[in-house]
Amino acid sequence: MFVDRAEELRVLEELYARGGAQLVVVYGRRRIGKTWLVKKFLEGKRGVYIYAMRQPLSVEVARLAEAVSAALGRYVRPEWGAVFEALASAGRFVLAIDEFTHWVEANSAALSTLQWGWDEYLSNSEVFLVLLSSTVSLVEKAFSYGGGLYGRRSAQLKLGPLEPQYTGLFLPGYSPEDLAIAYAVSNGVPYYLSLFRADRPLEENIAFLFSKWGPLYEEAENLLRYEVREPHVYFNIVRAIEEGASTYSEIADRAKVKAATLSKYLAVLEKLDVVKREVPLLSKARPVYRVVDLYIKFWISSVYPQREWIELGESPRVDLRKYMGQAYEEVVRRAIPHLAKVGRIPPVEKCGRYWEKGVEVDIVCLSGDRVVAIEVKWRDVDEGEALEIVRETKKKLGGREGVYLVAARRGPRGGHVITAEDIFAPR
């Protein structure tokens, strides 16, 4: 199923229409939908898609030559120079290499080979080269200053989770409240959402997916192992943050990491979109760190503490009300562009949180010279309660002019209440 990604597809199509050589990088965590996007883009175009394997480059160039030969209808020798020459003379042609960093991991010469092929053959051709990777750190190394492909890319697309409003396409028939939970458990990762069975109740899906036999049981650990060299250190840092450590010193102390080295670990986790360093809007309070990958957040808070129980073959015992009390804020934050698009809130320029001296507001956005402030409650509220929360929120922000709202599970739609239905109901 191809869902969302309309903006990324538009960028690819516009670059393709320009003509001339283009080198585009599509990257992001595993299961995020990179391959689906590029295969959708390839529809109706002359081109080749190939998945790179961790094999000797002599074997890989033979595979590539065979694929290019079939696409061009003529024999291409299994040599890098012959492949690049054939591509350069092919006219408008798309070459998509999925997980190209597998070649780099298997043989460091792969990067210089791609650089040589681009500079000597492809840069003045009509080739549209797409390089895909799930290894964020290797992509940034390859294209940063001093990297083999520095200065050669036309564009880069880093794919993130789907926006919340698309969840219902995977689970038709689910209530908006259950869609909110499914999104908050899966982090909006397309592959994870596709694992939910629409004909099964939400709780049954979660019980299986995170059971000893479920595909999401070990995925959190595998994600870190795939990306970093010291996964246990990163895991301890993420767990420390999820368990309440938010400042630099608190995280270092609880994760048992030297303060002098903590910054490099946090920087990697930020690049992976697992944690985020937040600076408050409208105040000068010190920055904090929080876990923003909702799948990992759920795994650490609800699955990891029960590993021994789950290993006995039992399903995890999950307190979804408690989890959503923490996670729904991130869900609503990701829905801000959609809520603005459908006119539920004014257009906004910047969003974040507010905190200072023990006072907090969950979501604060700037809209011109006004604010849009949203307090998030994973419970049902009526209009009277919503008005009371709005008054208290405005007081917290010193009476600033703006739009003040409550994001609740259920409540009267319109007015001061944004419900799960506003975010997840199909339109």
Summary of the structure (lengths in Angstrom):
residues: 427
radius of gyration: 23.9
end to end distance: 18.5
largest distance: 75.1
contacts: 1358
relative contact order: 0.09
helix: 48%
strand: 18%
